[in-house]
Amino acid sequence: MSKHVAVLMGGWSPEREVSLRSGAACAAALEGEGYRVTRVDVGRDVAEVLARLKPDAALNVLHGCPGEDGTIQGMLEILRIPYSHSGVLASALAMDKAQARIVMAAAGVPVAPGRVVSRAEAAQAHVMAPPYVLKPIAAGSSVGVLIVREDQTHPPQELHRADWPHGESLLVERFIPGLELTCAVLGDRALDVIEIESSHTFYDYESKYAQGGSQHILPARILPEIYQQVRMLSLKAHQALGCRGVSRADFRYDENAPEGTGLICLEVNTQPGMTETSLVPDLAAHMGLSFGGLVKWMVEDATLDR
């Protein structure tokens, strides 16, 4: 009898549409691999739905809250349904950019100079000499990220919005110029390194998910020692945060920085995208693992107490 997998997708975060696309692709791939699949568009009644379905495993393809911050993971632990990706603590920790950077820096993973500021403080005057980046503490897919350029005399006007949806605490970090690099970790193995070329000012939401929004160059066109350093740091960050299954670490590399200072880890994603334009499927394919094989690996890796 084939294993019954609940594919958790959708949810109510700003990344809902991307999650639905990731979930649809994964569900179809799992059916192609012979699994019995139930697609679950996650709502507030998800615990009730899963208690009724009683799947053998849950493939978590949610992005943002509640799928990426430890909330769904805790519910799955209570229901005793084995699940993919990272557990409660690692998910919550990686989602909180301010706390994650403390843990990564302590483990020897380089992060950009930065600190947490209030939205009111950031809106009033420059909280750091430009150029700098303002990020929501807990959001993915570059949602809510603001880049302040050197020639900007005032902070971004968006910070004054009455309907600002990204919380009252922000992370401000030094803007790191240069190449956008990413590397995935599969279990205890760092995969290859992708260089991302985007037609936008940075690798924003549209670059990530619109067809033609970015180009993935694999392997990245960087020196061999930098290439291996990205792989080593991706695995180190994955382990320091306590991640499980698949994660993806994003970097900036400034080739013009003083030697040994140019590579900076921006963040670790515990629920990386699984759409047709996503990075992890590209990296898996490069190592000879098909999309179906990748999704199957994630399901077979599903456990409790992660």
C-alpha positions in Angstrom: 0.0 0.0 0.0 1.4 3.4 -1.0 2.4 6.0 1.6 -0.2 8.7 2.1 1.3 12.2 2.1 -0.4 15.4 3.0 1.2 18.3 1.0 0.8 21.4 3.1 0.5 24.6 1.0 -1.1 28.0 0.7 -1.6 29.3 4.2 -2.2 33.0 4.9 1.2 34.7 4.7 2.2 37.2 1.9 3.9 34.2 0.2 0.6 32.3 -0.2 0.7 32.3 -4.0 4.3 31.0 -4.2 3.4 28.3 -1.7 0.5 27.1 -3.8 2.7 26.9 -6.8 5.4 25.0 -4.9 2.7 22.7 -3.4 1.1 21.9 -6.8 4.5 21.0 -8.3 5.5 18.8 -5.4 2.1 17.0 -5.2 2.2 16.2 -8.9 5.8 14.9 -8.6 4.9 12.7 -5.6 2.0 11.2 -7.5 4.4 10.5 -10.3 6.6 8.7 -7.7 3.6 6.5 -6.7 2.5 8.2 -3.4 -1.1 8.7 -2.4 -1.3 12.5 -2.1 -3.8 14.9 -0.4 -3.4 18.5 -1.2 -4.1 20.6 1.9 -4.6 24.4 1.5 -3.8 25.3 5.0 -6.4 27.3 6.9 -7.0 27.9 10.6 -8.6 24.5 10.8 -5.5 22.6 9.7 -5.2 20.6 12.9 -8.7 19.3 12.5 -8.2 18.5 8.8 -5.0 16.6 9.5 -6.4 14.7 12.4 -9.2 13.5 10.1 -6.8 12.7 7.2 -4.3 10.8 9.3 -1.5 10.9 6.7 1.7 8.9 7.0 3.7 12.0 6.5 3.4 15.7 5.8 5.4 17.5 3.2 5.6 21.1 4.4 5.6 23.4 1.4 4.4 26.5 3.3 6.4 29.7 3.1 6.3 32.4 5.8 4.1 32.1 8.9 2.8 29.7 10.1 4.7 27.1 8.1 8.2 28.4 8.4 8.3 29.8 12.0 7.9 26.6 14.1 4.1 26.9 14.5 3.0 24.2 12.0 6.0 22.1 13.2 4.7 22.2 16.8 1.2 21.2 15.7 2.6 18.3 13.7 4.6 17.1 16.7 1.4 17.2 18.8 -0.5 15.2 16.1 2.5 12.9 15.8 2.6 13.2 12.0 6.2 12.9 10.7 7.1 16.0 8.6 9.7 17.4 6.3 12.3 20.1 6.7 13.4 21.6 10.0 11.9 21.2 13.5 10.3 23.6 15.9 13.3 25.4 17.3 15.4 25.6 14.1 12.4 26.9 12.1 11.6 29.6 14.7 15.3 30.6 15.0 16.0 30.8 11.3 12.8 32.8 10.7 13.9 35.4 13.2 16.7 37.1 11.2 18.0 39.1 14.2 18.4 36.0 16.4 19.7 33.8 13.5 22.5 36.2 12.7 23.7 36.1 16.3 23.8 32.3 16.2 25.5 32.2 12.8 28.1 34.8 13.7 29.0 32.8 16.9 29.5 29.7 14.7 31.9 31.6 12.5 29.5 32.4 9.6 30.1 36.0 8.5 27.1 38.3 8.6 26.8 42.0 7.6 27.1 44.7 10.3 23.7 45.5 11.6 21.2 45.9 14.4 17.5 45.9 15.2 15.7 49.2 15.1 12.1 50.4 15.4 10.1 51.4 12.4 9.6 54.9 13.9 13.4 55.3 14.4 14.1 54.1 10.8 11.5 56.4 9.4 12.8 59.5 11.2 16.4 59.6 10.0 19.1 57.3 8.5 19.8 54.6 11.2 23.1 53.8 9.4 25.2 55.6 6.9 23.8 54.7 3.4 23.9 52.4 1.6 22.0 50.0 3.9 19.1 47.5 3.8 16.0 47.4 6.0 14.4 44.0 6.4 11.3 42.7 8.3 12.5 40.5 11.2 10.5 37.5 10.1 9.5 37.4 6.4 10.8 35.5 3.3 10.9 35.9 -0.4 12.3 39.4 0.0 8.9 40.7 1.1 9.2 44.1 2.7 12.9 44.6 2.0 14.0 48.2 1.4 17.4 49.2 0.0 18.6 52.7 0.8 21.1 53.9 -1.7 24.1 56.2 -1.1 22.4 59.2 -2.7 19.2 59.0 -0.7 18.9 62.0 1.7 15.9 60.6 3.6 14.7 57.1 4.7 12.2 55.3 2.5 8.7 56.9 2.5 7.1 53.5 2.7 8.0 53.4 6.4 5.4 56.1 7.1 2.5 54.0 5.7 -0.4 53.7 8.1 -1.0 50.2 6.7 2.6 49.0 7.0 2.2 45.2 7.3 5.7 44.1 8.3 5.9 44.7 12.1 7.4 47.5 14.2 10.9 46.1 14.5 13.2 46.0 11.5 16.7 44.7 10.9 19.1 47.2 9.4 22.2 45.9 7.8 25.1 47.3 5.7 24.3 46.9 2.0 26.8 44.4 0.5 27.5 45.0 -3.2 28.6 42.3 -5.5 27.4 38.8 -6.6 24.3 37.1 -5.3 25.1 33.4 -4.5 23.1 30.6 -3.0 23.8 27.0 -1.9 21.5 24.3 -0.6 22.1 21.7 2.0 20.5 18.3 1.6 20.7 16.3 4.8 24.3 16.6 5.8 25.6 17.5 2.3 26.2 20.9 0.8 25.3 21.0 -2.9 26.8 23.3 -5.5 26.7 27.1 -5.7 24.4 29.1 -8.0 25.2 32.7 -9.1 22.0 34.7 -9.6 21.8 37.4 -12.2 18.7 39.6 -11.9 17.4 42.4 -14.1 16.2 44.1 -10.9 18.2 46.1 -8.4 18.4 43.0 -6.2 17.0 39.5 -6.0 13.5 40.6 -5.0 10.1 38.8 -5.0 9.6 39.3 -8.8 13.1 38.2 -9.6 12.5 35.0 -7.6 9.2 34.0 -9.0 8.5 35.6 -12.3 9.5 33.7 -15.4 12.6 35.5 -16.8 13.0 37.5 -13.6 16.5 36.0 -13.0 19.1 33.8 -14.5 20.6 30.9 -12.5 24.3 30.4 -13.4 25.4 26.9 -12.2 28.1 26.5 -11.3 28.8 30.0 -10.1 31.6 31.9 -11.8 33.8 32.4 -8.8 37.2 31.3 -7.7 37.4 27.7 -6.5 38.4 28.6 -3.0 35.4 31.0 -2.7 33.1 28.3 -4.2 34.2 25.8 -1.5 33.9 28.4 1.2 30.2 29.1 0.3 29.5 25.3 0.5 31.4 25.0 3.8 29.6 28.0 5.3 26.2 26.8 4.1 26.6 23.5 6.0 28.0 25.3 9.0 25.0 27.7 9.1 22.6 24.8 8.6 24.1 22.9 11.5 24.5 25.9 13.8 20.7 26.7 13.5 19.8 23.1 14.0 18.2 22.7 10.5 17.1 19.3 9.1 16.2 18.0 5.6 16.7 20.8 3.0 17.8 24.3 3.6 19.2 27.1 1.4 21.7 29.7 2.4 22.0 33.0 0.6 25.2 35.0 0.3 26.6 38.2 -1.2 30.2 38.2 -2.5 32.0 41.5 -3.0 35.0 40.7 -5.1 36.5 44.1 -4.4 36.5 43.8 -0.6 39.7 43.3 1.3 40.8 39.6 1.2 38.8 37.5 3.6 36.0 40.0 4.1 34.0 39.8 0.9 31.7 36.9 1.6 28.6 37.5 3.7 25.7 35.2 4.6 22.4 37.0 4.3 20.1 34.3 5.7 19.2 30.7 5.8 15.8 29.5 4.4 14.4 26.5 6.1 11.5 26.3 3.6 13.1 27.1 0.3 10.9 27.5 -2.8 10.0 24.5 -4.9 8.5 26.2 -7.9 9.6 25.8 -11.5 11.9 28.8 -11.2 13.3 27.9 -7.7 16.9 27.3 -6.8 16.9 24.1 -4.8 15.4 22.0 -7.7 18.1 23.4 -10.0 20.9 22.4 -7.5 19.4 19.0 -7.1 19.2 18.4 -10.9 22.9 19.5 -11.2 23.9 16.6 -8.8 21.7 14.2 -10.8 18.6 14.2 -8.6 15.3 14.7 -10.5 12.6 16.9 -9.1 10.6 13.8 -8.3 13.6 12.2 -6.7 14.2 15.4 -4.6 10.6 15.5 -3.4 10.7 11.7 -2.6 13.9 12.2 -0.6 12.1 15.0 1.4 9.1 12.7 2.2 11.3 9.7 3.1 13.4 12.0 5.4 10.2 13.1 7.3 10.4 12.3 11.0 9.2 13.7 14.4 11.3 15.3 17.1 13.3 17.2 14.5 
